[in-house]
Amino acid sequence: MIMKQNNPGLSGIRVALLYGALLLILGLDADKAQALTNDDCLGCHGDSIQTEIFSATVHGGNGCVSCHKEAGAAKDEHPVPMSPVNCGGCHERVAAVHAQSMHGKAVKKGDKEAPKCHSCHSKHEIFRPTDPRSSTYPLNIPATCGRCHQEGSSMTTTHKMREKNVVDNYTMSIHGKGLYKEGLIVTATCSSCHTNHNVLPAGDPKSSVHRNNVVATCTQCHVGIGQQFDKSVHSPLVTKTDKKLPVCIDCHSDHTIARVDKKDFRLAIARQCGNCHGRYSSTYLETYHGRASMLKGGERLAKCSDCHGSHDIMPVASPESRINKANIVETCSACHPKANAGFATYLTHATHSKEDKDRYPYLYYTFWAMTGLLLGTFAFFGLHTLLWIPRSFIERLKADRKNREKQG
Amino acid sequence: MNDSSAMYIERFNVFQRFLHFLIIISFLTLAVTGMTLKFAMEGWAQAIAEAAGGFAVLGALHRFCAIITFIYFFLTLGMLYRMWKASGKSLAGFIFDPEGLVPNLNDAKELIATLKWFFGGPRPHYGRWTYWEKFDFMAVFWGIAVIGSTGLALWFPEGFSKLLPGYWLNIATIIHSDEALLASGFIFTIHFYNTHLRPEKFPLDPVIFVGSITLDELKHERPREYEQLLASGELEKMVSKIAPAAWHLMAARIFGIFVVSTGSLLIIAIIVSMARYLGGH
């Protein structure tokens, strides 16, 4: 505007007034209005800032001084060191959330390694999370978090981290395979479960990964499963108890979630369920399904969930239960196509042990009758054999002597 | 006069040797595959399943050998039928033949005489079948009836449970499993010792593979049979100068020792596993 002032006839007063009014509107004093431009900054920092990249970032339209305010205040050379950039000046809400998170609290405590905004978002290469160039693009998130949360990073030596090899485990998990192998950006990454700015320890009741919130967190994506689970015996909506009810991670784990139809998961089912249902798990292992499960190929045999269901487990009395009388033949026939009502009365968890004596006396007494037969037979013939041993030695010596005499 | 150490007499004919061969092959396979399932929590069992290619392979082998078992069971019945017909006796006369395979009062007397012999008395005057041999033979029959019927129930559980309630499958499992323990335990220790491993025979009595023993052995081990054969004039007809071929003896020794070793290893594994199991509970 001033440059275009091509009428020298206008008085200098008029120019000054206009200028003064402009400054008043901007609320700046005359010195500062002449502050540094990006070109001024690049005069020194040209080597460290790639302008083509920066101009494409979300902040590309902003001048350097809009973030580096201290530099903006300087006339020529800014003070060194400058105080850190305050993203919260604009991103107020996010900054407030971050401040309450485990990361934010650590920053506040003065932990120099604690993640600030730029630790995840970078400084001058901030793109939208939907932009593949962004460090917070789904495909890049595990690597971003893994800069600290993976063995080998300096963070793991300076800080006590409860979870080990998080990123490696994640990468091997079904979510990690979904992301890296199948290229699915809708798969869960770190922030899908832990949130992005509100990362809290699992022990914190407000954490998205606290036991009480896990179901809600997982069912953000697994909606259908959530609907089934909410009606099952394992849901706190159905079972009112002081005991710990299982949530998703108790059976599926957290960072090592595996495909449920694959060997590793299937072979772990009895143990997983056994964490709470110990007696049923051990009696299962005593019967054919469990025994054969321990041998190669055993993943094919019936596991807890094949008969009881998984997310939709109902009380036996419920007509919706897979092991309810009305449904059990159908449940068995998944593996035994010729199953019938009599067949379904096979006792999958019954043992001949003392604990089961009152419930299944016929098993208990059959076992002890057989054991008596064994002990009796072995006692008799065992003794017979033991007594025979010295006699047999003598007979052998006699025979050998006779042979020698014959030959001699 | 012929040298009785160079005279041979047939104890088991070719068919009987073949039957015992079938028993060895099927019994050993049944025992190994079955015990692998029974002791699936043990490392050795898992190694066997791994080597075999999975529990399904073991299951198939087990069922195949069950069929062989039923075959030799009926072949044995057929053999007994032919022996009965050839004997010209009545059925009762054949079954309760004092020198037959069914235990009788004389066996009780022989048992007592044997116990005396162990403590220094004279060697009993054994006949064609000793009481422990009769027990082996009868035990196979009792064993096959028990283990075969329960095994069939477990093989065809859907059909079986149309006849009896499903929980009978639980009972069948216990009986099948414990009878198997009894049978393998008995064969791999008592039978092996009585027949092969006792110092007089160690490491193997090849008669069940080569068929014949020397006349000397007959006189010494089964004097009553020898006397009976001599008295009836049968001995003259049966005795032969043809010794078992060297290759035949060698093959019998290799096969027999392999089988006895395998059974012994299995029974050691079973005993160790049971001790661990009982100790851990």
Interface residues (C-beta under 8 A of the other chain):
Chain A: L285 T287 Y288 R291 A292 S293 M294 L295 K296 G297 G298 R300 L301 H336 K338 A339 N340 G342 F343 A344 T345 Y346 L347 A350 H352 Y360 Y362 L363 T366 F367 M370 T371 L373 L374 T377 F378 F381 G382 H384 T385 L387 W388 I389 P390 R391 S392 F393 E395 R396 A399
Chain B: T36 L37 K38 A40 M41 A45 Q46 A49 E50 A52 G53 G54 F55 A56 L58 L115 W117 F118 F119 R123 W132 P157 E158 G159 S161 K162 L164 P165 G166 Y167 L169 N170 I171 T173 I174 I175 D178 E179 L181 L182 G185 F186 T189 I190 Y193 N194 R198 P199 E200 F202
